[in-house]
């Protein structure tokens, strides 16, 4: 085999190896692209799930605030009714009941 034949064969081998390297690189890039798409999709799904959870918690918080407002209003009305009833209630004015039953103080929310 002459030196030029050896050089040609070496060039062909090198070219063949270059095609294999290109093919491997393309496959690796495609695999990486698919993995990146999967990762972005998963991240988007996680963000969507968190957003839905946030909306549910906001709704629940709003509902609970309304409940607190209603209960505070009810407490205020009942406290006022009790105060207006105290002035006419014969049981409260009875000395025996005043001494035997301690009455807890009602604390009004601000």
N, C-alpha and C positions, 0 to 999 in steps of 0.2 A: 504494500500500500504506500502510495507516495504521500509526500507532505501535503500536497494540495487536496488529495482525497481525504486525508485525515482532517484537514481544516474544514472541508465541506461537511463531513460527517459530524464534526464537532459543532459546526454552525447549525446543522439540522437538529442535533440533540439539544442545543441551547435554545433554539426556536421552539421546539416541542415543549421543553421545560417552561419556557416563557408563557406558552398557551395554557399549560397546566396551572401555573402561578396566577395568570389572569383569571382562569376559571375558578380557582379556589378563592381569589379575592372577590370576585363577583358573587359567589355563593355566600361568602362571609358577610359581604355588604347587604345582600338580600335578607339574610338571616337577622342581621342587626336591625335593618329597617322594619322587619315584621315585629321584632321584639320591642322596638321603640313605639310602634303603633299600638301594640298590646298594652304597653306601660302607660301611654297617654290615655287610652280608652279606660283603663282601670282607674287612673287618677281622676278622670272626668266623672266616672260613675261614683267614686267616693265623694267628690265634691257635690254631685247632685243629691246623693243620699244625705249628706250633712245639711244641705240647703233645705231639704224636705223636713228633716228632724228639727231644724231651726224654726221653720214655719209652724210646725205642730206645737213646739214649745212656746212660741210667741202667742199662738191662739189660746193655749192652755193658761198662760200667764194673764192674758186679757180677761179670760173667763174668771180666773181666781180673783183678779182685782175687782171685777164687778160683784162677785160674791162678798168680798170684804166690804165693799161700799154698801151693799144691801144690809149686811149684818150690822155694820156700824150705825146705819140709819135706824134699824130695828132696835138696837140697844138704846139709842138716843130717845126714840119714841117710848119704849118701855120704862126707861128711867124717868122721863117726864110724867108718864102715867102714874108711876109709883109715887113720885113726889106730890102730885096733885091728890092722890088717894090718901097719903099719910095724914093730911090735915083733917080729913073727915073720918078716918078709921078709928072706931072705938077700941079696937084691940091694941093699937099702938099706944093709945093714951092710958091704958091700964097700967098701973104701977107694977103689978106682979109680972106682967109680960116684959116690961122694960128691964127688970132686974134679972129675970130667969133666962131670957133668951138674948144672947149678945147678937147684935145686928152688924154684919160686915159692911164696910163702906164700899160703895160702888165707885169705881174709878172710871171716869169718862175719858175716852180717847180724845186727843187734841186734833 
